[in-house]
């Protein structure tokens, strides 16, 4: 995974770009009718039950727009909330609060939805050894926040991007001339470039798993789109030689059954690409 410093830089880039996109040359609605010296106070109101996420990120946004804004926090990230709860108060320049409002809400609504869905998947996995992972199926330009939300919800992050872990999927293997060749070429490349990256290989069937197991140094096998019976057979074949990960159309109704097959991880793109934003609002008080 990427370093903490890299992750922080990603967050800062998200904020900078979001404010550029939303404010542009100026918030003329506020500039037109709110005096520059006016001060005010607003509350972050929860309008839907779930897991709150993005509080710390909201503080970063407010701080970017106006370091003089003051935030009084009542509910921290990862907390269960119900309709009517107040997460925080923000006070200071009225223009700055209004300039920050939409970026804060867009971010927190999305992050809270992801954290809520992740928390439910974690609950469904309780009592098994299986951990839930996100994927790269994220909103362009907002990946760091979405992966942060998965962590807040109790899940774990998969690789951040194409550069921090090698994952050889079906197209890589086919274009490279087969699984064995793809693995050999990858190992040679990593050695030549002096890169210390873990290798994950996707398998489409049990024959491919047997082929993968002939190569050394594989970190994890991705058991992709297998049914329950074949997943159990795959876990038995692998026998602890490397870690196992199930993926492919896994949802609330099937996740527990896949976990019961004995896999170490289940990855789900649905954590980030199939959620409805949680209803939150920022109201003047």
N, C-alpha and C positions, 0 to 999 in steps of 0.2 A: 504494500500500500504506500501511498504518498506520505511524505513527512508532514508533521504538524505545521511547519512553516509554509510548505506548499499549499496545504489545505486552507490556511488562513489567507494566503494570497488569492486563492480561488474565490473565497468569500468576498474579499475586498473588490475583486474584479466584477463580481455579480452586482454588488451594491453600486459601484461606480457606473456600470452600464445601465442598470435599472433606473437610476436617477437621471442619467443622460437621456434615456428613452422617454421617461415620463415628464420630466420638467423642461428639457430642452433649453431654450433661451430665457425661460422664466415662467413661473406660475402666475399668469396674468389674471386669473380669477381672484386670487388672493391679493395680488399687488394692486388690483383696481379698487378693492373695497376694504382692505384691512390695513390700518396704519403700521408702518414698520416698527413702531415702538409698542404696539399692542402685545399684551401677554395673555395667556389662557391656560386651560387645563383640559385634558381629555382622558377618557377611560377606555380600556380595551375590554369590550363586552362579549362574553360567550353567548351564542344564540343556538348552540347545538351540543349535545353530549359527545364526549370523546376524550382523546388525549391531546393536551396542549403541547405544541412544539413551535419553536421559532422565537421564544422570548429573548434568548441571548442574541439571536440574529437581529431582532427588532432594535435592541439596544445599540448594536453596531450601526444600523441604518440611521437611527436618530443622531448618534454621535458623528456620523459622516456629514449629515445635513447641517447640524448645529451642535457643536460640543457643549454648548451651554444649556441644552435641554436636560431636564431632570426627570428620572424615571424612578417611581416607587413601585417595587414588585411585590405582589401578593401571592402569585402562583408561579412555580418554577416549571421549566421544561420537563416533560415526562409525567406530569400529574394528570389524573383523571379529573375532568371538569364536567359540569352540568350547566344547562341553560340558565342564564342569569348571573353566573360567576363573573367577577371582575379580576382580570389577570394583572393589570398594572395601571397606574396613572402616569401620564407624561405631562409636564408643565414647562412653560417658558414662552418663547416667541410664538405667537399664533401663526404667523406666516410659516415658520419652520415646521410646526406640527402639521399644518395642512400640506406642506410640500412633501413630508415624509409619509403621509397617511396611506396612500394607495400602494406604495411599495411595501410598507409594513404589512398591510392586510393581505395583499396578494401572496406574499411570502409565508406568512403565518397560517393562512387558510390552507395552502397547499401542503406545508410541512405538517400541520396538525392532522390532515386527512391521511397522510402517509404513515405517521406515527400511530394513528388509531388502527389502521388496517394491519400494520406490522404487529401491534400488540395483540390483536386477535389471532394472528397466525402463531405467535409465540404461545398464546394460551392453548391453542389446539395441539401444539407439540409437547406440552407439559407431560413429564413422565417418560419421555424418550430421550435418546442421546442426540437427536437431530437438531441442527441449528438452521435458522432461516437466513438466507442471503438475498441481497438485492442483485440487480444486473446493471448493464449499461443502457437499458431501455428507459432513459430519463429525458426530461424536458431539456432541449438544447439550451445551453447557457445557464442552467439552474441545477446542474448535477450535484455540486458540492452540498447544497442545501437539502436536496432530496435524499442523498446518502446520509447526511447528518440526521435527518428525520427518522430514517430507518433505525439508526443507533438509538435515538431517543425512545423509539417504540420497543426497544429490546432486541432488535435484530442485529445482524452483523453485515459488514460491507464485503462485497466481492472486490475484484480489482476495480480501481478507480477509472482507469482508461486503458488504452491499448499499450501503454508504455511501462506499466508497473507489474505486469504478469503476462506470460505467454499462454494463450488459449488456442489450441489447434482444433478448429471446428471442421465440419464436413467439407466445406469448400477449400479450406487450407489443405486438408489431406488429399483431396481429389486433384487440386491444381499442382500439388507437390509430387504426385505420382504414387500416392498411397500413404498409409499411416506410418509404416516403418521408415520410409524415406523422409517423411515430414519431420519425424522425431530426430532422425540422424542429422538432417540439415539444420534443424533448430539448435541442437546441441553444439554443432560446429560453429554456427553463427554466434551463439552466446559466448563461446570460448574465444573466438576471434575478436569479438568486440569487448571482451572482459566485462560481460553483464551477468550479474547474479540474480536471475529471475526464475521463479517457479514455473513449472510447465504443467498445464492441464490439457488433457486430450479428450475430445468428444468421441463417444462410441454410439453407433446406431443399432448395433445388434451384438449378440454374445460372441460371434466370430471375431468381431473387431476388438472386443475386450480381451480375448485370448491373444490376439496379435499385439495389442498394446503391452500386455504383461511380459512379452518377450524382451522388451526394452527396459533398461535401468533408468533410475533417476526421474521417474514420473511422480509428480506431487499429488495429483488428483485425477480421477477418471470421471468425466461427465457422462452419466447414464441418461441419455436423452430420449425422451418419448418412448420409454419402455412401459409395458404393462406391469401389474404387481408381481405376477409370477416370474417374469423374466428379470425384474429388478432384484428379487430375492436370489435368483440364480446368479446374477451378476455380482452381488455382494459376496456370495459364497465363493465364486471363482476368484475374486480379488483377494479375499481372505486376509485383509489387513496389510497387503503389500503396499498400498497407498490409500489415500483418502477417497471417499466416494461422494458423489453429488448427483441428485436427481433433478431433472428439469423437464419442462414441456407440458403445458396445459394443466398444471397443478393448481387446484383452487381449494376453497374452504371445505368442499365436500370430499376431496381426495387426499389432502395433505397428510392427514393422520395415517392413512393406509400406506402411503409411501414411506413415511417415517418408520412405521412398524416393519418395513422390509429391512431395516438396519443401516440405512445410509447415514453418513456423517452430516451431510448438508442437503438442503433443498433450496434451489434458487428460484425466485419468482419475479418476473418482470412486472406482474400485476401490482406489486407493492408501490410502484412509482408510475406506471402508465395507465392504471385503471382505477383511479380514485376520484371521488367528487369532493371538491373543496369544502372544508368545514366552515360553517357560517359564523363569522366573527364581524364585529364592527368597532369603529373608533368613534366615540361620541363625546362631544364637548360637555363639560360639567361646570 
